[in-house]
């Protein structure tokens, strides 16, 4: 596996061109938008989701996530977001609400170390919250569970 340093201030794509993705349209890829400000957690999430067959787009701020969600392409198949996103103005709660305004059916997985008690009042319906620390497989299971529970995306 190639490794590289992840810059928390830079938006970058980790979409991989494995043999299984060649020849598929961008809309056919299962691209997961990940919003996390901690570099080590970004790396762990990227690895876990890619091993599970997903492509990822990772950003470190709520503002960057909202910009990507507002773009018409690609359509993200799920959102995985930390709740406390450091110095930015938007938190994960707000990112998820915006994501649901753009796509009412987008699966949302929240991650938090200290905001779990606010999930019932601030979280979007039909979402999953995972408390830190967590095993990488928990994120993969949560995303898969929400994707399998939903309807197929419309083009």
Secondary structure, DSSP 8 states (H G I E B T S, - for coil): -------TTS-EE-----GGGTT--GGGS-EEEEE-S-HHHHHHHHHHHHHTT-EEEEESSHHHHHHHHHSSSS--SEEEEES--TTSS--HHHHHHHHHHH-TT-EEEEEESS-GGGHHHHS-TT-EEEESS--HHHHHHHHHHHHHHS-----
